[in-house]
Amino acid sequence: MGRVATRESDRTLPDLLTVTAIALVAYAASNVSHEAVGHGGACVALGGKPNVLSSVHFDCGEEAISALARRGVAAAGTIVNFIAGAIGLVAFKATSPVRTPHMSYFLWLFTTLNLLSGAGYFLFSGLGNIGDWADVANGTVSPFIWRPAMALLGGALYFLLARSSGRSLGRLVGSDDLSMRRSRLLSVPAYVAGGLLFCLAGLFNPVGPVLIAISAAAASFGGASGLLWLTQFTRGSTRSAEPAELDRRYGWIVAGCVVAGVFVGVLGPGIHF
């Protein structure tokens, strides 16, 4: 009897392979939102010349555009992350984790990655004086003013968004004694898989290992680090009576493999225009 109960409990836990595949798609999608849609779209819209799109950077020829337009290109990646996160949040709330568990999980993770990435860029630039928002702020006001202000804003916003995401995760994990275990299975493996995806793609970037450390590792293992601790906020959330049944889905697994292959093999070395 005990063995039957154990097997039944294990059946309700998320399938790790499927969770990993969904994470690969969500991480790649959030990256493309930032680099291609954000920086790339702003570069074209503001009169710049697209040069290279890769998994870790977008190179825009800015010789013919104004200093203000250059700041707009730098800021656009984060702005699109917030827009994508807002759209993802609306879509997530409109889905049913019981009827469409895999899509609900994808939307939760895609939303979380975009919002944490957006807030993380403020924190990263304020602390390190590098990154997109350092390019936006430098030359405007004294760094003794904008750096601590931006770091404080980024840190506070990151915490608030991570807390909100942790509470939203409650819709997926149920309210039984396995709920916290489910929440960790939906966040920690995704964090590891996405970080490895970004760093593996970065290894193929011809710019070099410094860009990998600054952009790939910082954006993945650093920017998404909230996934490691936001699960604590599911305890105080309104949790669903039944957990999302994230069983094995080979469609998602194939999609994850294809997306990872394109992300590493094509966006890793970069697309030259």
N, C-alpha and C positions, 0 to 999 in steps of 0.2 A: 504493500500500500504506500509506504514511504517513497519507494522508487518511482511509482506512478505519479505521485504528487510532485516530486522533484522534476520529472520530465515535463510535466504540465507547466511548472513555473518557468523552466528554461525556455519553453516554447513561446512564452509571452515576452521574452527579452528581445531587443532588436538584433537583427542579423548583422554581424560585424562586417562581413564582406559588402553587403548592400549599403550599410552606413558609410563605409569608406568610399564606395563608388559615388554615392550622392555628394559626399564631401568634396571629391575631386571636381565634380561638375560645378558645385557652388563656389569653390575657391577660384576656379578658372573664370567663371562668369563675373565674379566681383572684380577680379583683376582686369578683365577686358573692359568692364564698366569704367574703371579708373583710368587706365592707360589709353585705350582706343576711343571710347565714347567721350570721356572727359577731356584729357589733354589733346587727343587727336582731333576731336570735333571742334574744340576751341581754336586749335591751330588753324584749321581750314576756315572756320567762320571769321576769324580775326585777321586773315590775310597772310598767315605764315605758310611755310612750305614744309609739308610732311617729309621727313627723311627716313626715319627708322621707327618701327614699332616692334617692341620685344616684350617679354614677360616681365621685365624689370624697369623699363623706361620707354618714354616716347621722345624722340629727337625731332624737334620742330625748328626749321630754319627761320629765325626771327629777325634777320637783318633788315627786312623791309617793313617791319611793324614797330609801333611805338612802345615805349617803356611800359605804359599802362596796359597795352595789349599783351605784352609779355607776362605781366603779373596775372592777367586774366587767364592765360594758358596754364600758368603754374597752379592757379587756384581751382581750375575747372575739374581736375581729377577728384578732389575732395567733394566739391559741390555735387558732382554726378553721383558719388558714393552716397551722399545723404538723400538725393532724389531717388536713387534706386532702392535704398533702404526703406524710404517712406512708401514707395509703390509695393515693395515686397511685404511690408507690414500690413497694408490694406488687403493684399491678396491672401496673406496668411490668415487674417481674421475672417476672411470670407470663405475659407475652406473648412471642411470637416475632418479632423484628425482620425475619426472613426471610419469614414467612407473613403477618404483619400489620404491615408497615412504617409505614404512616401512623398507625395507632392507637398503635404503640409510640412514635413520635416525639411525638405529642400527649401521651401520658402522661409521657414524659421531661420535656417542656417545662412541662406543668402542675405536675408535682412540683417542678421547679427553681424556678419562679416563686413557688410558695407557700412553699417553704423559705427562699429568699433574701429574700422579703418579710418573713417572720416575724423573721429575724435582723436585717434592715435596720431594722426599727422600733425595736429596742433601741438600735442604733447611732445612729439619727437622733434619738431622744429624748434619749439621753445627751449627744450633742454639742450639740444645739440647744435643749434644754429645751422642746421643743414636740412635739406628736404624742401618740399614744395612751398611751405608757408614761410620758410626763411627767404626764399626767392621773392615771395610776395611782399614781405615786411621790410627787408633790407633796403635802406635808402629812404625810408619814409619817416620813421621816428627812431629815437635812440634805442639800441638793443637792450640797454639797461631798463627800458620801459616795456618794449613789446615782448621780450623773451620771457620774463617771469609771468607777465600777464597771459601770454599764450599758453605757457606750460600749466598755469593754474586753471585756465579755462579748459584746456584739453584733458587734464587729469580729472576734473570734476565732471565734465561731460562724459568721459569714458566710463566712470563709475556709475553714473546715472543710467546710461544706455545699457551697460552690462547688467545692472539690477533689473531693468525693464525686460531685457531679453531672458534673464533667468526666470522671471515670473511668467513670461509667455511660454517658456518651456513646459510649465505645469500643464498646459493643454495636451501635451504629448505623452506624459509619463504615468498617468493614472494616480490613484490615491492609496494603493495597497502598500505592503511592506517592501516591494521591489521598486518603488517609484524613484528613490534616490539612485539606485543602481542603474536604472534605465537612463536617468538624466546624465550620469557620468558616461555611459556607453554612447550617448548621442553627442557628447561634446569632446571628450578627451581623444578618442580615436580620430575624430574629424580634425582636431587641432594638429595631431601628429602627421596625418596624411597630407593635409594642406601645406604644412610647413616643408615637408620633404618634397612635395611637388614643386613648390616655388624655388627651393634651393637646387633641386636637380635641374630644372630649366635654366636657372641662373648660371650653372656650370658651363653651359654652352654659349653664354653671351661673350662676344669677343671683346667687350670693354674691359673685362678683367675681374679678379676676385674681390677688389674693393667694392665694386658695384654690387656684387653678390652679398657681401656682408651688410652694406648699407641699405640696399633696397630689398633683395629677396628675403634674407633672414629677418630683417627688421619688420617688413610688411607682413610676414607670415607668423613666425614664432613670437615676434614682439607685438605686432598690431593686433593679433588675434588671441593674445594671452588671456584675455578675459574668459575665454572658453574653459580655462582650467579652474576658475573659481566662481563663475556666475551661477553654477548649479546650487550653491548654498541658498540662493534666493527663491528656489522652487519650493522650499519648505514653507515660506509664508505666502505662497500664491494660492489662487483658487485653481485646484487641480481637477482634471476630468475624472469622472467616475471610472471610465475604462481607458486603458492606455492605447496609444496608436500601435497597431499590429504591424510592425516593420519586419515582415518576413522576407525571405530571399526573393529578389526580383532580378531575373537575368537581363531584362531590358535596361535597368539602371546600371548593372555591372558592365554590360557592353558599352553603354554610353560613357561610363566613367573611364574605361580603358581607351576608348576612341578620343575623348576629350583630353586625357592625360597625354596620349601620344602626340596629338596636335600641339598641345601647350608646350611640351618639352622639345619636340622635333622641329616645329615651325616657329613658335614664338620664342623659344629658347635662343636660337641663333639670331632671330630677328627678321622682320620683313622689311626690305629696302624698297623705297618708292622711287 
